Amino acid sequence: MDHAGFVRTDTREVQHLPDDVDAEEALRTGLIAPGLTSQLAVLTRHEFAAGVARIRTAIASDSSVRLSADLRVYATYGSV
């Protein structure tokens, strides 16, 4: 941004989205769906199905499996 003529540039965290859910509950309630998040929306149907199958296999092995995320969104600001 400095090369583009911006001054007083700063990058900082603007949003923090931690989450932790029971995997079986997430599947049952539809929390895991192809269009629910942008991350899942970019998967092919095959990739999505393979991921769900991996989750189901993990649950079959251990019913206490949890899905967790720690998403952080950053923004860069500057003045002209």
C-alpha positions in Angstrom: 0.0 0.0 0.0 2.9 2.3 0.6 4.0 1.9 -3.0 0.5 2.9 -4.1 0.7 6.2 -2.2 -1.1 5.3 1.0 0.3 6.6 4.4 -0.3 5.5 8.0 -1.0 2.0 6.9 -2.0 -0.5 9.5 -3.2 -4.1 9.5 -5.2 -5.4 12.4 -7.7 -8.2 13.3 -11.2 -6.9 12.8 -13.2 -10.1 13.6 -12.5 -13.2 15.5 -14.9 -16.2 15.1 -14.0 -19.1 17.3 -16.4 -22.1 17.3 -16.5 -25.6 18.7 -19.4 -28.0 18.1 -20.2 -31.6 18.5 -19.7 -33.2 15.1 -22.7 -35.5 15.2 -24.9 -32.5 16.2 -23.4 -30.4 13.4 -24.4 -33.1 10.8 -27.8 -33.7 12.2 -28.8 -30.0 12.3 -27.4 -29.1 8.9 -24.6 -27.0 10.2 -22.4 -28.7 7.6 -23.8 -27.8 4.2 -22.2 -27.0 0.9 -23.4 -23.4 0.7 -23.3 -22.6 4.4 -19.9 -20.9 4.4 -17.6 -19.7 1.6 -15.1 -22.3 2.5 -17.5 -25.1 1.9 -19.0 -23.5 -1.2 -15.8 -23.8 -3.2 -15.6 -27.5 -2.8 -16.8 -29.8 -5.5 -19.7 -32.2 -4.6 -17.2 -35.0 -4.5 -14.8 -33.1 -2.2 -17.6 -32.2 0.1 -19.0 -35.7 0.2 -15.5 -37.1 1.0 -15.1 -34.6 3.9 -18.5 -35.6 5.3 -17.6 -39.3 5.0 -14.4 -38.6 7.0 -16.4 -36.9 9.7 -18.8 -39.8 9.9 -15.9 -42.3 10.1 -14.4 -40.3 12.9 -17.7 -40.2 14.8 -18.1 -44.0 14.3 -14.7 -44.4 16.0 -15.3 -41.8 18.7 -18.8 -40.3 19.3 -17.3 -37.4 21.2 -15.6 -35.9 18.1 -15.9 -32.1 17.9 -15.4 -29.7 15.1 -13.6 -26.5 15.9 -12.6 -23.4 14.1 -10.6 -20.3 15.0 -11.2 -17.9 12.1 -9.6 -14.5 12.2 -10.3 -11.8 9.7 -7.8 -9.0 9.1 -8.1 -5.6 7.4 -5.5 -3.2 6.2 -6.2 0.5 6.5 -4.4 3.4 5.0 -4.9 7.1 4.1 -4.1 9.0 0.9 
